[in-house]
């Protein structure tokens, strides 16, 4: 694609963005609970449109070359991604579920399940590639030092006579096998001849034999033609996949990838040139226009001093730098207005302090009485009305949209043929920066000049200005700072210590798209039938992308998006929980810390030891963010009763320090705690739900997911699926088996020898059945126990209550209809 094509894509994206911004105001209006379905539908449609916009902005930011455009696109991409996360949070509150059935919305908007895929911005890894390489080299160096030096000739020695005897034995065995097969064939031929003699087989003449051969051959040819015609017809109507043109496809993909890489190289070149131009423009403006700016500012401020003195009889108080400095003076206001504003701010701050002292005394008395009433009213309001929280990203999106309309709309490559920067726009931006720098210097000089004027004219010493106190929330005031237990140690030494003790691990490279699964196509129909739809593997992948990858990938998104510090993945073993943890690390370039109870055994004993290791891990995770702290078997930290065999391990010793460290994480700290468990019922519900803010339930895969798993996992082994292999039968037979079981069965069947035999003996579904039968499936009792546990969580309880209320309303309506009849 050319730059003009990308510009047209940008133009069409902003048309969609304008439509979405027009719909945002209507979302803020509260909705009664009887309109829950329409409210969910509106939220879902806007969510899907923002996902599409995010996909477009990611493509544009990745491929556009012009550096000034890319800066605006980066802001738009981050803000749209943040809006997607906010809408996801609103959908969870509206549906009272982590998973949403959007099939009806997809159908109405004429979209496909592929449009539901959460796009992961490519710059997450591209912009920190050098940091990741350095960190990888550092980790590899530490690990190489830890490995014991092994000799190259580590094979056991064998005597010459023993080696000869071994070879002779193997050769005799080979000759014996060949002789046995040869004798078997001879016996078969003798048996065939004997049967012919006994049955007195009818002998054909030459013409009859030729006719018989012709019949068989013509029948074979006709059957083959019929099969080919049937296959061509099925491919034409889309019932069978057309044979892939692998050579042509590979060439097209390579050519497209090569073009994208060239554009990325051009981006780097243009960015370097733009950085140099920024420095040169800044210096030249400071030299040429700086002195004039300084003198004009001084004259304007002196004129303001004179006007204020003439009006009020005294010199004004100079605005402090925290309030804006001399910027307040030149904000198109008269001296009287500026003075009135400053005095009003001082008076307001005094009044607020007095009111706060009075309110505090009253609140202490009334808190105990009003606590119960307030909780009831808040619960009642929350239950009765559905609302969308105000967005932090909409103002940023609006600002970016206006900047695009004013500067970049319909700007094609004819204006900038070499895709370089716009010098006039750069000078305007740098002029503002230079003016701000000079204003700070002028403010310092004019404050001194104001003091001398007061002493000379009014014989009055400078009055200190009391600035209004900044409003800080109660939570921000209560936030405690963590004590640094390792103040004298460098990050490299702490990093090495964690690697040596096995707490910091090298994560395997696993892409999130490798977590294979299909979409749940009948979710809304199941909802209408009052049946709870279970999430598919596709839904699980989407939630991990939203909760884990998008938040950890960008500091701008994390600092403004709804804060989520921890996730718990709950499901039977073999569902790919560890794979998802590795995928989050791969997609974001995050460090992987292992705080599992098994990994803590025998390390850092005692209370101080636990405090120290938790402090070190969270400190290094913050300094080298993004970071993922993984806890396998997370239920062990919150055991109801510790088993006898695990009392020495003491898995609950980390519980208190872990919760304290998690509370200290705030916006901008790209650290995510991810726990995995397959036995959550062994843990205390309160402690587990307080520690993990989002609980994602992972049930057994349904038929559609199993079908996709079998097909794609077999094709991943380099085997092309043919008509001889009944994938549908395998998907039906493997009900109850996890993706791990399916992968294990495929590995055990598709050995190197079996792959070489595929041309002579095609793959058949029956080959997998024996290996599946040896594996232990997930029984319904285990799945039901996990479901029951999930619906005891806070969100699960609210979901069940909503379903019961809906059933009660439907029963009432049915009774009313019967009475009317």
Secondary structure, 3 states (H helix, E strand, C coil): CCHHHHHHHHHHHHHHHHHHHHHHHHHCCCEEHHHHHHHHHHHHHHHHHHHHHHHHHHHHHHHCCCHHHHHHHHHHHHHHHHHHHHHHHHHHHHHCCCCCCCHHHHHHCCCCHHHHCCCCCCHHHHCCHHHHHHHHHHHHHHHHHHCCCCCCCCCCCCCHHHHHHHHHHHHHHHHHHHHHHHHHHHHHHHHHHHHHHHHCCCCCCHHHHHHHHHHHHHHHHHHHHHHHHHHHHHHHCCCCCCCCCHHHHHHHHHHHHHHHHHHHHHHHHHHHHHHHHHHHHHHHHHHHCHHHHHHHHHHHHHHHHHHHHHHHCCCCCCCCCCCCHHHCCCCCCCHHHHHHHHHHHHHHHHHHHHHHHHHHHHHHHHHHHHHHHHHHHHHHHHHHEECCCCCCCHHHHHHHHHHHHHHHCCCCCCCCCCCCCCHHHHHHHHHHHHHHHHHHHHHHHHHHHHHHHHHHHHCCCCCCCCCCCCCCCHHHHHCCCCCCCCCCCCHHHHHHHHHHCCCEECCCCCCHHHCCCCCCCCHHHHHHCCCCCCCCHHHHHHHHHHHHHHHHHCHHHHHHCCCCCEEEEEECCCCCHHHHHHHHHHHHCCEEEECCHHHHCCCCCHHHHHHHHHHHHHHHHHHCCCEEEEEECHHHHHECCCCHHHCCCCHHHHHHHHHHHHHCCCCCCCEEEEEEECCHHHECHHHHHHHCCEEEEECCCCHHHHHHHHHHHHHHCCCCCCCCCCHHHHHHHCCCCCHHHHHHHHHHHCCHHHHHCCCCCCCCCHHHHHHHHHCCCCCHHHHHHHHHHHCCCHHHHHHHHHHHHHHHHHHHHHHHHHHHC
